[in-house]
Amino acid sequence: MADQDKIQQLQLIEHNMQSIMSQKQQFQSQIIEIDNALKEINSTEKAYKIVGNIMVLTSSEDLKKDLSQKKELSQLRVQAFEKQEKKLKEQAQKLQEEVLQSLKK
């Protein structure tokens, strides 16, 4: 692979990493919001769930269950993004080393 191709591939990897990191941050923020919601549910008697454009009264236990499932799913997605991020970093490092070696020649 030519140096120019490797450099383009490095740029593409960097772009993908930025995208993954952004998505990961969104899910991490969502986890924090869910944690805060779960804390609030414990300190109140009534709980409301937003369904479409309306708020519906629901049992605290059902809402806790829904939020816990959402949190678990978000955590799994964060883990998946971390794996992708690690893999892309390894690819980028390998390409950088190849480019530097060819430039030294």
CNS distance restraints for C-alpha pairs under 8 A (distance, minus, plus):
assign (resid   1 and name CA) (resid   5 and name CA) 6.39 0.50 0.50
assign (resid   1 and name CA) (resid   6 and name CA) 6.71 0.50 0.50
assign (resid   2 and name CA) (resid   6 and name CA) 6.35 0.50 0.50
assign (resid   3 and name CA) (resid   7 and name CA) 6.14 0.50 0.50
assign (resid   3 and name CA) (resid  99 and name CA) 6.06 0.50 0.50
assign (resid   3 and name CA) (resid 102 and name CA) 7.54 0.50 0.50
assign (resid   4 and name CA) (resid   8 and name CA) 6.25 0.50 0.50
assign (resid   5 and name CA) (resid   9 and name CA) 6.10 0.50 0.50
assign (resid   6 and name CA) (resid  10 and name CA) 6.11 0.50 0.50
assign (resid   6 and name CA) (resid  95 and name CA) 6.46 0.50 0.50
assign (resid   6 and name CA) (resid  99 and name CA) 6.99 0.50 0.50
assign (resid   7 and name CA) (resid  11 and name CA) 6.30 0.50 0.50
assign (resid   7 and name CA) (resid  95 and name CA) 7.96 0.50 0.50
assign (resid   7 and name CA) (resid  99 and name CA) 7.55 0.50 0.50
assign (resid   8 and name CA) (resid  12 and name CA) 6.27 0.50 0.50
assign (resid   9 and name CA) (resid  13 and name CA) 6.18 0.50 0.50
assign (resid  10 and name CA) (resid  14 and name CA) 6.18 0.50 0.50
assign (resid  10 and name CA) (resid  92 and name CA) 5.86 0.50 0.50
assign (resid  10 and name CA) (resid  95 and name CA) 6.81 0.50 0.50
assign (resid  10 and name CA) (resid  96 and name CA) 7.54 0.50 0.50
assign (resid  11 and name CA) (resid  15 and name CA) 6.23 0.50 0.50
assign (resid  12 and name CA) (resid  16 and name CA) 6.20 0.50 0.50
assign (resid  13 and name CA) (resid  17 and name CA) 6.07 0.50 0.50
assign (resid  13 and name CA) (resid  88 and name CA) 6.39 0.50 0.50
assign (resid  13 and name CA) (resid  91 and name CA) 7.95 0.50 0.50
assign (resid  13 and name CA) (resid  92 and name CA) 6.60 0.50 0.50
assign (resid  14 and name CA) (resid  18 and name CA) 6.25 0.50 0.50
assign (resid  14 and name CA) (resid  92 and name CA) 7.77 0.50 0.50
assign (resid  15 and name CA) (resid  19 and name CA) 6.33 0.50 0.50
assign (resid  16 and name CA) (resid  20 and name CA) 6.14 0.50 0.50
assign (resid  17 and name CA) (resid  21 and name CA) 6.01 0.50 0.50
assign (resid  17 and name CA) (resid  85 and name CA) 6.03 0.50 0.50
assign (resid  17 and name CA) (resid  88 and name CA) 6.79 0.50 0.50
assign (resid  17 and name CA) (resid  89 and name CA) 7.92 0.50 0.50
assign (resid  18 and name CA) (resid  22 and name CA) 6.12 0.50 0.50
assign (resid  19 and name CA) (resid  23 and name CA) 6.30 0.50 0.50
assign (resid  20 and name CA) (resid  24 and name CA) 6.02 0.50 0.50
assign (resid  20 and name CA) (resid  81 and name CA) 6.15 0.50 0.50
assign (resid  20 and name CA) (resid  84 and name CA) 7.70 0.50 0.50
assign (resid  20 and name CA) (resid  85 and name CA) 6.81 0.50 0.50
assign (resid  21 and name CA) (resid  25 and name CA) 6.13 0.50 0.50
assign (resid  21 and name CA) (resid  81 and name CA) 7.46 0.50 0.50
assign (resid  21 and name CA) (resid  85 and name CA) 7.49 0.50 0.50
assign (resid  22 and name CA) (resid  26 and name CA) 6.39 0.50 0.50
assign (resid  23 and name CA) (resid  27 and name CA) 6.47 0.50 0.50
assign (resid  23 and name CA) (resid  81 and name CA) 7.89 0.50 0.50
assign (resid  24 and name CA) (resid  28 and name CA) 6.17 0.50 0.50
assign (resid  24 and name CA) (resid  77 and name CA) 7.64 0.50 0.50
assign (resid  24 and name CA) (resid  78 and name CA) 5.43 0.50 0.50
assign (resid  24 and name CA) (resid  81 and name CA) 6.08 0.50 0.50
assign (resid  24 and name CA) (resid  82 and name CA) 7.75 0.50 0.50
assign (resid  25 and name CA) (resid  29 and name CA) 6.11 0.50 0.50
assign (resid  26 and name CA) (resid  30 and name CA) 6.23 0.50 0.50
assign (resid  27 and name CA) (resid  31 and name CA) 6.21 0.50 0.50
assign (resid  27 and name CA) (resid  74 and name CA) 5.74 0.50 0.50
assign (resid  27 and name CA) (resid  75 and name CA) 7.57 0.50 0.50
assign (resid  27 and name CA) (resid  77 and name CA) 7.43 0.50 0.50
assign (resid  27 and name CA) (resid  78 and name CA) 6.46 0.50 0.50
assign (resid  28 and name CA) (resid  32 and name CA) 6.43 0.50 0.50
assign (resid  28 and name CA) (resid  74 and name CA) 7.52 0.50 0.50
assign (resid  28 and name CA) (resid  75 and name CA) 7.72 0.50 0.50
assign (resid  28 and name CA) (resid  78 and name CA) 7.03 0.50 0.50
assign (resid  29 and name CA) (resid  33 and name CA) 6.28 0.50 0.50
assign (resid  30 and name CA) (resid  34 and name CA) 6.16 0.50 0.50
assign (resid  30 and name CA) (resid  71 and name CA) 7.81 0.50 0.50
assign (resid  30 and name CA) (resid  74 and name CA) 7.43 0.50 0.50
assign (resid  31 and name CA) (resid  35 and name CA) 6.15 0.50 0.50
assign (resid  31 and name CA) (resid  71 and name CA) 5.62 0.50 0.50
assign (resid  31 and name CA) (resid  74 and name CA) 6.60 0.50 0.50
assign (resid  31 and name CA) (resid  75 and name CA) 7.35 0.50 0.50
assign (resid  32 and name CA) (resid  36 and name CA) 6.26 0.50 0.50
assign (resid  33 and name CA) (resid  37 and name CA) 6.16 0.50 0.50
assign (resid  34 and name CA) (resid  38 and name CA) 6.10 0.50 0.50
assign (resid  34 and name CA) (resid  67 and name CA) 6.31 0.50 0.50
assign (resid  34 and name CA) (resid  68 and name CA) 7.86 0.50 0.50
assign (resid  34 and name CA) (resid  70 and name CA) 7.93 0.50 0.50
assign (resid  34 and name CA) (resid  71 and name CA) 6.48 0.50 0.50
assign (resid  35 and name CA) (resid  39 and name CA) 6.32 0.50 0.50
assign (resid  36 and name CA) (resid  40 and name CA) 6.30 0.50 0.50
assign (resid  37 and name CA) (resid  41 and name CA) 6.18 0.50 0.50
assign (resid  38 and name CA) (resid  42 and name CA) 6.56 0.50 0.50
assign (resid  38 and name CA) (resid  64 and name CA) 6.39 0.50 0.50
assign (resid  38 and name CA) (resid  67 and name CA) 7.26 0.50 0.50
assign (resid  39 and name CA) (resid  43 and name CA) 6.91 0.50 0.50
assign (resid  40 and name CA) (resid  44 and name CA) 6.64 0.50 0.50
assign (resid  41 and name CA) (resid  45 and name CA) 7.67 0.50 0.50
assign (resid  41 and name CA) (resid  47 and name CA) 6.68 0.50 0.50
assign (resid  41 and name CA) (resid  60 and name CA) 6.50 0.50 0.50
assign (resid  41 and name CA) (resid  64 and name CA) 7.48 0.50 0.50
assign (resid  45 and name CA) (resid  60 and name CA) 7.54 0.50 0.50
assign (resid  46 and name CA) (resid  57 and name CA) 7.25 0.50 0.50
assign (resid  46 and name CA) (resid  58 and name CA) 7.57 0.50 0.50
assign (resid  46 and name CA) (resid  59 and name CA) 7.26 0.50 0.50
assign (resid  46 and name CA) (resid  60 and name CA) 6.90 0.50 0.50
assign (resid  47 and name CA) (resid  57 and name CA) 5.93 0.50 0.50
assign (resid  47 and name CA) (resid  58 and name CA) 5.65 0.50 0.50
assign (resid  47 and name CA) (resid  59 and name CA) 6.20 0.50 0.50
assign (resid  47 and name CA) (resid  60 and name CA) 5.48 0.50 0.50
assign (resid  47 and name CA) (resid  63 and name CA) 7.38 0.50 0.50
assign (resid  48 and name CA) (resid  55 and name CA) 5.90 0.50 0.50
assign (resid  48 and name CA) (resid  56 and name CA) 5.27 0.50 0.50
assign (resid  48 and name CA) (resid  57 and name CA) 4.46 0.50 0.50
assign (resid  48 and name CA) (resid  58 and name CA) 5.54 0.50 0.50
assign (resid  49 and name CA) (resid  55 and name CA) 5.44 0.50 0.50
assign (resid  49 and name CA) (resid  56 and name CA) 5.22 0.50 0.50
assign (resid  49 and name CA) (resid  57 and name CA) 6.41 0.50 0.50
assign (resid  49 and name CA) (resid  58 and name CA) 6.44 0.50 0.50
assign (resid  49 and name CA) (resid  63 and name CA) 7.18 0.50 0.50
assign (resid  50 and name CA) (resid  54 and name CA) 5.70 0.50 0.50
assign (resid  50 and name CA) (resid  55 and name CA) 4.38 0.50 0.50
assign (resid  50 and name CA) (resid  56 and name CA) 6.21 0.50 0.50
assign (resid  51 and name CA) (resid  55 and name CA) 6.08 0.50 0.50
assign (resid  51 and name CA) (resid  56 and name CA) 6.86 0.50 0.50
assign (resid  58 and name CA) (resid  62 and name CA) 6.98 0.50 0.50
assign (resid  58 and name CA) (resid  63 and name CA) 6.88 0.50 0.50
assign (resid  59 and name CA) (resid  63 and name CA) 6.37 0.50 0.50
assign (resid  60 and name CA) (resid  64 and name CA) 6.00 0.50 0.50
assign (resid  61 and name CA) (resid  65 and name CA) 6.12 0.50 0.50
assign (resid  62 and name CA) (resid  66 and name CA) 6.22 0.50 0.50
assign (resid  63 and name CA) (resid  67 and name CA) 6.06 0.50 0.50
assign (resid  64 and name CA) (resid  68 and name CA) 5.94 0.50 0.50
assign (resid  65 and name CA) (resid  69 and name CA) 6.23 0.50 0.50
assign (resid  66 and name CA) (resid  70 and name CA) 6.26 0.50 0.50
assign (resid  67 and name CA) (resid  71 and name CA) 6.06 0.50 0.50
assign (resid  68 and name CA) (resid  72 and name CA) 6.14 0.50 0.50
assign (resid  69 and name CA) (resid  73 and name CA) 6.20 0.50 0.50
assign (resid  70 and name CA) (resid  74 and name CA) 6.11 0.50 0.50
assign (resid  71 and name CA) (resid  75 and name CA) 6.10 0.50 0.50
assign (resid  72 and name CA) (resid  76 and name CA) 6.28 0.50 0.50
assign (resid  73 and name CA) (resid  77 and name CA) 6.32 0.50 0.50
assign (resid  74 and name CA) (resid  78 and name CA) 6.21 0.50 0.50
assign (resid  75 and name CA) (resid  79 and name CA) 6.24 0.50 0.50
assign (resid  76 and name CA) (resid  80 and name CA) 6.24 0.50 0.50
assign (resid  77 and name CA) (resid  81 and name CA) 6.16 0.50 0.50
assign (resid  78 and name CA) (resid  82 and name CA) 6.16 0.50 0.50
assign (resid  79 and name CA) (resid  83 and name CA) 6.31 0.50 0.50
assign (resid  80 and name CA) (resid  84 and name CA) 6.30 0.50 0.50
assign (resid  81 and name CA) (resid  85 and name CA) 5.97 0.50 0.50
assign (resid  82 and name CA) (resid  86 and name CA) 6.11 0.50 0.50
assign (resid  83 and name CA) (resid  87 and name CA) 6.22 0.50 0.50
assign (resid  84 and name CA) (resid  88 and name CA) 6.14 0.50 0.50
assign (resid  85 and name CA) (resid  89 and name CA) 6.14 0.50 0.50
assign (resid  86 and name CA) (resid  90 and name CA) 6.29 0.50 0.50
assign (resid  87 and name CA) (resid  91 and name CA) 6.32 0.50 0.50
assign (resid  88 and name CA) (resid  92 and name CA) 6.04 0.50 0.50
assign (resid  89 and name CA) (resid  93 and name CA) 6.05 0.50 0.50
assign (resid  90 and name CA) (resid  94 and name CA) 6.19 0.50 0.50
assign (resid  91 and name CA) (resid  95 and name CA) 6.21 0.50 0.50
assign (resid  92 and name CA) (resid  96 and name CA) 6.03 0.50 0.50
assign (resid  93 and name CA) (resid  97 and name CA) 6.21 0.50 0.50
assign (resid  94 and name CA) (resid  98 and name CA) 6.31 0.50 0.50
assign (resid  95 and name CA) (resid  99 and name CA) 6.14 0.50 0.50
assign (resid  96 and name CA) (resid 100 and name CA) 6.08 0.50 0.50
assign (resid  97 and name CA) (resid 101 and name CA) 6.05 0.50 0.50
assign (resid  98 and name CA) (resid 102 and name CA) 6.25 0.50 0.50
assign (resid  99 and name CA) (resid 103 and name CA) 6.14 0.50 0.50
assign (resid 100 and name CA) (resid 104 and name CA) 6.24 0.50 0.50
assign (resid 101 and name CA) (resid 105 and name CA) 6.77 0.50 0.50
